């Protein structure tokens, strides 16, 4: 079974770092942020779904 994590504030700082860390470990990441259209780096990675709350 693949693990999933929900991270808020993923557009910068600790939230973004946590999203990248869990993604690199093979987790499915649901990354939320206020302005998902401004985020381009996380959208390029596999197993990361971005959106707004």
N, CA, C and O atoms as a CHARMM CRD file, in Angstrom:
* protein
*
  212
    1    1 UNK  N      0.83500  -1.17000   0.00000 PROA 1      0.00000
    2    1 UNK  CA     0.00000   0.00000   0.00000 PROA 1      0.00000
    3    1 UNK  C      0.88500   1.23900   0.00000 PROA 1      0.00000
    4    1 UNK  O      1.84000   1.33200   0.77200 PROA 1      0.00000
    5    2 UNK  N      0.55600   2.20400  -0.88400 PROA 2      0.00000
    6    2 UNK  CA     1.31400   3.43500  -0.95300 PROA 2      0.00000
    7    2 UNK  C      0.74800   4.45100   0.03500 PROA 2      0.00000
    8    2 UNK  O     -0.46800   4.59800   0.15700 PROA 2      0.00000
    9    3 UNK  N      1.61700   5.13400   0.72000 PROA 3      0.00000
   10    3 UNK  CA     1.20000   6.10700   1.73200 PROA 3      0.00000
   11    3 UNK  C      0.90300   7.46100   1.08300 PROA 3      0.00000
   12    3 UNK  O      1.48100   7.81700   0.05600 PROA 3      0.00000
   13    4 UNK  N     -0.00900   8.20300   1.70800 PROA 4      0.00000
   14    4 UNK  CA    -0.39700   9.52500   1.23300 PROA 4      0.00000
   15    4 UNK  C     -0.30200  10.51400   2.38300 PROA 4      0.00000
   16    4 UNK  O     -0.63900  10.19600   3.52400 PROA 4      0.00000
   17    5 UNK  N      0.16700  11.72900   2.06400 PROA 5      0.00000
   18    5 UNK  CA     0.25600  12.79000   3.06600 PROA 5      0.00000
   19    5 UNK  C     -0.36800  14.06000   2.50100 PROA 5      0.00000
   20    5 UNK  O     -0.26300  14.33700   1.30600 PROA 5      0.00000
   21    6 UNK  N     -1.01800  14.83100   3.37500 PROA 6      0.00000
   22    6 UNK  CA    -1.65200  16.10000   3.02300 PROA 6      0.00000
   23    6 UNK  C     -0.82800  17.20800   3.66200 PROA 6      0.00000
   24    6 UNK  O     -0.67500  17.24700   4.88300 PROA 6      0.00000
   25    7 UNK  N     -0.29200  18.11600   2.83600 PROA 7      0.00000
   26    7 UNK  CA     0.56800  19.18500   3.34700 PROA 7      0.00000
   27    7 UNK  C     -0.03900  20.53200   2.97900 PROA 7      0.00000
   28    7 UNK  O     -0.39700  20.76400   1.82400 PROA 7      0.00000
   29    8 UNK  N     -0.15300  21.41600   3.95800 PROA 8      0.00000
   30    8 UNK  CA    -0.63400  22.77400   3.70300 PROA 8      0.00000
   31    8 UNK  C      0.55000  23.72600   3.64700 PROA 8      0.00000
   32    8 UNK  O      1.60700  23.44100   4.21000 PROA 8      0.00000
   33    9 UNK  N      0.37800  24.84500   2.97800 PROA 9      0.00000
   34    9 UNK  CA     1.45600  25.83400   2.88900 PROA 9      0.00000
   35    9 UNK  C      2.62900  25.34200   2.07100 PROA 9      0.00000
   36    9 UNK  O      3.78000  25.62200   2.40900 PROA 9      0.00000
   37   10 UNK  N      2.35800  24.60700   0.99200 PROA 10     0.00000
   38   10 UNK  CA     3.42100  23.96300   0.22700 PROA 10     0.00000
   39   10 UNK  C      4.05300  24.84000  -0.85000 PROA 10     0.00000
   40   10 UNK  O      4.87200  24.35600  -1.63200 PROA 10     0.00000
   41   11 UNK  N      3.69300  26.10700  -0.90300 PROA 11     0.00000
   42   11 UNK  CA     4.26400  26.95800  -1.94500 PROA 11     0.00000
   43   11 UNK  C      5.67600  27.43600  -1.61500 PROA 11     0.00000
   44   11 UNK  O      6.41200  27.85600  -2.50800 PROA 11     0.00000
   45   12 UNK  N      6.06100  27.37500  -0.33000 PROA 12     0.00000
   46   12 UNK  CA     7.39800  27.81800   0.04900 PROA 12     0.00000
   47   12 UNK  C      7.77300  27.27800   1.42000 PROA 12     0.00000
   48   12 UNK  O      6.95400  26.68600   2.12300 PROA 12     0.00000
   49   13 UNK  N      9.01200  27.49300   1.77700 PROA 13     0.00000
   50   13 UNK  CA     9.49700  27.16400   3.11800 PROA 13     0.00000
   51   13 UNK  C      9.39100  25.70800   3.50400 PROA 13     0.00000
   52   13 UNK  O      9.64600  24.81400   2.69700 PROA 13     0.00000
   53   14 UNK  N      9.00600  25.48000   4.76000 PROA 14     0.00000
   54   14 UNK  CA     8.93400  24.12500   5.29200 PROA 14     0.00000
   55   14 UNK  C      7.90200  23.25900   4.57100 PROA 14     0.00000
   56   14 UNK  O      8.12400  22.06400   4.37800 PROA 14     0.00000
   57   15 UNK  N      6.78600  23.84900   4.17300 PROA 15     0.00000
   58   15 UNK  CA     5.76400  23.09100   3.46600 PROA 15     0.00000
   59   15 UNK  C      6.28200  22.53700   2.14900 PROA 15     0.00000
   60   15 UNK  O      6.04900  21.37200   1.82700 PROA 15     0.00000
   61   16 UNK  N      6.98000  23.36600   1.38900 PROA 16     0.00000
   62   16 UNK  CA     7.53600  22.93400   0.10600 PROA 16     0.00000
   63   16 UNK  C      8.62700  21.88800   0.31600 PROA 16     0.00000
   64   16 UNK  O      8.69700  20.90100  -0.41600 PROA 16     0.00000
   65   17 UNK  N      9.47400  22.10800   1.31500 PROA 17     0.00000
   66   17 UNK  CA    10.53900  21.15700   1.61700 PROA 17     0.00000
   67   17 UNK  C      9.96300  19.81000   2.04400 PROA 17     0.00000
   68   17 UNK  O     10.46800  18.76100   1.64400 PROA 17     0.00000
   69   18 UNK  N      8.91000  19.83800   2.85200 PROA 18     0.00000
   70   18 UNK  CA     8.27500  18.59300   3.29300 PROA 18     0.00000
   71   18 UNK  C      7.65200  17.85500   2.11300 PROA 18     0.00000
   72   18 UNK  O      7.75400  16.63200   2.01800 PROA 18     0.00000
   73   19 UNK  N      7.01000  18.59100   1.21900 PROA 19     0.00000
   74   19 UNK  CA     6.40500  17.97200   0.04000 PROA 19     0.00000
   75   19 UNK  C      7.45600  17.27300  -0.80300 PROA 19     0.00000
   76   19 UNK  O      7.24400  16.14600  -1.25200 PROA 19     0.00000
   77   20 UNK  N      8.57900  17.92500  -1.02100 PROA 20     0.00000
   78   20 UNK  CA     9.66800  17.33000  -1.80700 PROA 20     0.00000
   79   20 UNK  C     10.26500  16.11700  -1.09500 PROA 20     0.00000
   80   20 UNK  O     10.57900  15.11300  -1.73400 PROA 20     0.00000
   81   21 UNK  N     10.42100  16.20800   0.22400 PROA 21     0.00000
   82   21 UNK  CA    10.98500  15.10300   0.98900 PROA 21     0.00000
   83   21 UNK  C     10.10800  13.85500   0.89200 PROA 21     0.00000
   84   21 UNK  O     10.59300  12.76900   0.57300 PROA 21     0.00000
   85   22 UNK  N      8.81600  14.01700   1.16900 PROA 22     0.00000
   86   22 UNK  CA     7.92300  12.86500   1.11900 PROA 22     0.00000
   87   22 UNK  C      7.80100  12.31700  -0.30100 PROA 22     0.00000
   88   22 UNK  O      7.70100  11.10400  -0.48900 PROA 22     0.00000
   89   23 UNK  N      7.80800  13.20000  -1.30200 PROA 23     0.00000
   90   23 UNK  CA     7.75000  12.74300  -2.68900 PROA 23     0.00000
   91   23 UNK  C      8.97500  11.90100  -3.02600 PROA 23     0.00000
   92   23 UNK  O      8.86400  10.88000  -3.70400 PROA 23     0.00000
   93   24 UNK  N     10.13300  12.32500  -2.55600 PROA 24     0.00000
   94   24 UNK  CA    11.36900  11.58700  -2.83900 PROA 24     0.00000
   95   24 UNK  C     11.39100  10.21300  -2.16200 PROA 24     0.00000
   96   24 UNK  O     12.10600   9.31200  -2.60100 PROA 24     0.00000
   97   25 UNK  N     10.60100  10.05700  -1.08600 PROA 25     0.00000
   98   25 UNK  CA    10.50600   8.77900  -0.37800 PROA 25     0.00000
   99   25 UNK  C      9.41300   7.87900  -0.96400 PROA 25     0.00000
  100   25 UNK  O      9.17900   6.78000  -0.46000 PROA 25     0.00000
  101   26 UNK  N      8.73200   8.35000  -2.04400 PROA 26     0.00000
  102   26 UNK  CA     7.74400   7.53400  -2.71500 PROA 26     0.00000
  103   26 UNK  C      6.31100   7.71300  -2.26000 PROA 26     0.00000
  104   26 UNK  O      5.43300   6.96400  -2.69000 PROA 26     0.00000
  105   27 UNK  N      6.05100   8.68600  -1.40100 PROA 27     0.00000
  106   27 UNK  CA     4.69100   8.93900  -0.91900 PROA 27     0.00000
  107   27 UNK  C      3.88400   9.67300  -1.98100 PROA 27     0.00000
  108   27 UNK  O      4.45200  10.36600  -2.82600 PROA 27     0.00000
  109   28 UNK  N      2.57500   9.52800  -1.94500 PROA 28     0.00000
  110   28 UNK  CA     1.66400  10.39700  -2.69400 PROA 28     0.00000
  111   28 UNK  C      1.49400  11.64300  -1.84800 PROA 28     0.00000
  112   28 UNK  O      1.19500  11.54900  -0.65800 PROA 28     0.00000
  113   29 UNK  N      1.68200  12.81500  -2.45100 PROA 29     0.00000
  114   29 UNK  CA     1.61500  14.06900  -1.72000 PROA 29     0.00000
  115   29 UNK  C      0.46100  14.90900  -2.25700 PROA 29     0.00000
  116   29 UNK  O      0.36200  15.14400  -3.46200 PROA 29     0.00000
  117   30 UNK  N     -0.40100  15.35600  -1.36400 PROA 30     0.00000
  118   30 UNK  CA    -1.43600  16.32400  -1.70100 PROA 30     0.00000
  119   30 UNK  C     -0.95800  17.63200  -1.09300 PROA 30     0.00000
  120   30 UNK  O     -0.97700  17.80000   0.12600 PROA 30     0.00000
  121   31 UNK  N     -0.52900  18.56000  -1.94400 PROA 31     0.00000
  122   31 UNK  CA     0.07300  19.81000  -1.50100 PROA 31     0.00000
  123   31 UNK  C     -0.89400  20.95500  -1.75200 PROA 31     0.00000
  124   31 UNK  O     -1.26300  21.22200  -2.89500 PROA 31     0.00000
  125   32 UNK  N     -1.30300  21.63200  -0.68800 PROA 32     0.00000
  126   32 UNK  CA    -2.22000  22.76300  -0.83500 PROA 32     0.00000
  127   32 UNK  C     -1.49700  24.06900  -0.56600 PROA 32     0.00000
  128   32 UNK  O     -0.51900  24.12900   0.17900 PROA 32     0.00000
  129   33 UNK  N     -2.01700  25.11600  -1.20000 PROA 33     0.00000
  130   33 UNK  CA    -1.44200  26.45300  -1.05400 PROA 33     0.00000
  131   33 UNK  C     -2.48200  27.48100  -1.47000 PROA 33     0.00000
  132   33 UNK  O     -3.46300  27.14100  -2.13100 PROA 33     0.00000
  133   34 UNK  N     -2.27800  28.71200  -1.09400 PROA 34     0.00000
  134   34 UNK  CA    -3.25400  29.76400  -1.41200 PROA 34     0.00000
  135   34 UNK  C     -3.34500  30.04100  -2.91100 PROA 34     0.00000
  136   34 UNK  O     -4.43900  30.24700  -3.43700 PROA 34     0.00000
  137   35 UNK  N     -2.21200  30.04800  -3.59700 PROA 35     0.00000
  138   35 UNK  CA    -2.16900  30.38300  -5.02200 PROA 35     0.00000
  139   35 UNK  C     -1.44900  29.28500  -5.80600 PROA 35     0.00000
  140   35 UNK  O     -0.28900  29.45900  -6.17900 PROA 35     0.00000
  141   36 UNK  N     -2.11200  28.17000  -6.05800 PROA 36     0.00000
  142   36 UNK  CA    -1.44200  27.04900  -6.73800 PROA 36     0.00000
  143   36 UNK  C     -0.99900  27.36700  -8.15600 PROA 36     0.00000
  144   36 UNK  O     -0.08500  26.72100  -8.67000 PROA 36     0.00000
  145   37 UNK  N     -1.63100  28.35800  -8.80900 PROA 37     0.00000
  146   37 UNK  CA    -1.24200  28.70100 -10.16900 PROA 37     0.00000
  147   37 UNK  C      0.15000  29.33000 -10.23600 PROA 37     0.00000
  148   37 UNK  O      0.77000  29.33700 -11.29900 PROA 37     0.00000
  149   38 UNK  N      0.64200  29.84900  -9.13000 PROA 38     0.00000
  150   38 UNK  CA     1.97600  30.44800  -9.08300 PROA 38     0.00000
  151   38 UNK  C      3.07800  29.40400  -8.86500 PROA 38     0.00000
  152   38 UNK  O      4.24800  29.68600  -9.12500 PROA 38     0.00000
  153   39 UNK  N      2.73000  28.23900  -8.40600 PROA 39     0.00000
  154   39 UNK  CA     3.71000  27.18900  -8.10800 PROA 39     0.00000
  155   39 UNK  C      3.96500  26.35800  -9.36500 PROA 39     0.00000
  156   39 UNK  O      3.04000  25.78100  -9.93800 PROA 39     0.00000
  157   40 UNK  N      5.21800  26.30600  -9.78100 PROA 40     0.00000
  158   40 UNK  CA     5.55900  25.51600 -10.96600 PROA 40     0.00000
  159   40 UNK  C      6.48100  24.34600 -10.63700 PROA 40     0.00000
  160   40 UNK  O      6.45300  23.33200 -11.33500 PROA 40     0.00000
  161   41 UNK  N      7.28100  24.46100  -9.61300 PROA 41     0.00000
  162   41 UNK  CA     8.24900  23.41600  -9.28500 PROA 41     0.00000
  163   41 UNK  C      7.62600  22.10600  -8.83800 PROA 41     0.00000
  164   41 UNK  O      8.03300  21.04100  -9.30300 PROA 41     0.00000
  165   42 UNK  N      6.65200  22.16200  -7.95300 PROA 42     0.00000
  166   42 UNK  CA     6.03700  20.94100  -7.44000 PROA 42     0.00000
  167   42 UNK  C      5.19600  20.25100  -8.51000 PROA 42     0.00000
  168   42 UNK  O      5.07300  19.02600  -8.50700 PROA 42     0.00000
  169   43 UNK  N      4.61800  21.02600  -9.42300 PROA 43     0.00000
  170   43 UNK  CA     3.78600  20.44000 -10.47600 PROA 43     0.00000
  171   43 UNK  C      4.58300  19.53900 -11.40800 PROA 43     0.00000
  172   43 UNK  O      4.01400  18.68400 -12.08600 PROA 43     0.00000
  173   44 UNK  N      5.88400  19.72800 -11.44300 PROA 44     0.00000
  174   44 UNK  CA     6.74600  18.94800 -12.33600 PROA 44     0.00000
  175   44 UNK  C      7.10800  17.58300 -11.75100 PROA 44     0.00000
  176   44 UNK  O      7.59300  16.71500 -12.47800 PROA 44     0.00000
  177   45 UNK  N      6.88600  17.38200 -10.47600 PROA 45     0.00000
  178   45 UNK  CA     7.27700  16.13700  -9.80100 PROA 45     0.00000
  179   45 UNK  C      6.15200  15.11800  -9.81700 PROA 45     0.00000
  180   45 UNK  O      4.97400  15.46500  -9.74000 PROA 45     0.00000
  181   46 UNK  N      6.53700  13.85900  -9.91900 PROA 46     0.00000
  182   46 UNK  CA     5.54500  12.77400  -9.87500 PROA 46     0.00000
  183   46 UNK  C      5.02000  12.61900  -8.45500 PROA 46     0.00000
  184   46 UNK  O      5.68600  12.99500  -7.49000 PROA 46     0.00000
  185   47 UNK  N      3.82500  12.06500  -8.33800 PROA 47     0.00000
  186   47 UNK  CA     3.18400  11.74900  -7.06000 PROA 47     0.00000
  187   47 UNK  C      2.80100  12.96800  -6.24300 PROA 47     0.00000
  188   47 UNK  O      2.50700  12.83900  -5.05400 PROA 47     0.00000
  189   48 UNK  N      2.79800  14.16700  -6.85800 PROA 48     0.00000
  190   48 UNK  CA     2.36900  15.36500  -6.14600 PROA 48     0.00000
  191   48 UNK  C      1.14400  15.94900  -6.85100 PROA 48     0.00000
  192   48 UNK  O      1.16300  16.20200  -8.05600 PROA 48     0.00000
  193   49 UNK  N      0.09400  16.15300  -6.08200 PROA 49     0.00000
  194   49 UNK  CA    -1.10700  16.82200  -6.56800 PROA 49     0.00000
  195   49 UNK  C     -1.19500  18.15200  -5.84300 PROA 49     0.00000
  196   49 UNK  O     -1.18000  18.19200  -4.61300 PROA 49     0.00000
  197   50 UNK  N     -1.28900  19.25300  -6.60400 PROA 50     0.00000
  198   50 UNK  CA    -1.36700  20.57000  -5.97500 PROA 50     0.00000
  199   50 UNK  C     -2.77500  21.12900  -6.12300 PROA 50     0.00000
  200   50 UNK  O     -3.51600  20.76500  -7.03600 PROA 50     0.00000
  201   51 UNK  N     -3.11900  22.01000  -5.21500 PROA 51     0.00000
  202   51 UNK  CA    -4.42300  22.64900  -5.24500 PROA 51     0.00000
  203   51 UNK  C     -4.57400  23.63200  -4.12100 PROA 51     0.00000
  204   51 UNK  O     -3.65000  23.85700  -3.33900 PROA 51     0.00000
  205   52 UNK  N     -5.75900  24.22200  -4.04700 PROA 52     0.00000
  206   52 UNK  CA    -6.03000  25.16000  -2.96100 PROA 52     0.00000
  207   52 UNK  C     -7.13000  24.58900  -2.07000 PROA 52     0.00000
  208   52 UNK  O     -7.97800  23.82400  -2.53000 PROA 52     0.00000
  209   53 UNK  N     -7.10900  24.96500  -0.80000 PROA 53     0.00000
  210   53 UNK  CA    -8.08300  24.42200   0.13500 PROA 53     0.00000
  211   53 UNK  C     -9.49000  24.91600  -0.10900 PROA 53     0.00000
  212   53 UNK  O    -10.41200  24.53400   0.61100 PROA 53     0.00000
